[in-house]
Amino acid sequence: MGKLPTAVLFCCDHNAVRSPMAEGIMKKYYGQKVYVQSAGVRNDMEIDGFSIAVCQEIGVELSRHRSRSFEEMQQWGDDLGQFDLIIALTPASQRMALDLTPHYHISVEYWPILDPTGLGETREAKLAAYRQARDQIRERVVARFGPPDQP
């Protein structure tokens, strides 16, 4: 368990499922102390409705999230150099983070989080898969950064 970084960027492939969930959970738990953003390798999807639903269950609001790519993030003035930790939730986003940050002193961590998007036939089965991904993220966040301010 490390001390809280100043600024954390979560990333995944589309910034529609896992990284928005991680951003929302991190903001809820440590938002007064840490600047938190998320991005995707690509921005070709909107925030996923199942992600919104399972995060609402734990008091994390995602419905206003706007998906964005690394490229758009930089266009909108978020410089990668301001982050001291990037947490990649997919292999492709880990590669991109490492490619974009060779000149910065930024730690890049890889957390293998379940991709729930293709799982489950019924709505209930899909929600169960998304809950599993959400809970994996929540457990990793608490294990990495310590007990949250807001449970």
C-alpha positions, 0 to 999 in steps of 0.5 A: 500500500503506497501513499496517495499520488498527486494525480492518477490517470486510469486508462483502458481501450475505449474509456467506456467501461473499466477506466470510467469505473476506476475514475469514479471509484477513485474520485469517491474514495480520495477525490479531495486529495487526488486529481483523477482522470481517465482515458482510452486508447480510442474514443469510439464508444459512449459510457456503457450503461451497465457501468453506470448501473453497477456504479450507481449501486455503490454511490458512484455517479458515471452518467455524465462521463464523456469518453475520451482518448489519450489524444483528446485528453492532451488536446483538452489541456491535460498534459500527461506530465502532470500525472505521477501514476498511470494505471492501465486496465488493458494490455493495449492501454499499458502499451500506449501509456508506456509509449507516451511517457518515456520522457516523464517520471511517471509510474505505469502500473498494469491491473488486469481487470476483467472485461465484462462487455462480452459476458452474460446472456441476460441483463442479470448475467451482464450486471453480474459480470460488470459487478465483478469488474467493478469489485475487482477495481474497488479491491485494487484501489483500496489495496493500493491506496488504503482505506477510503475517506468515503466508504 
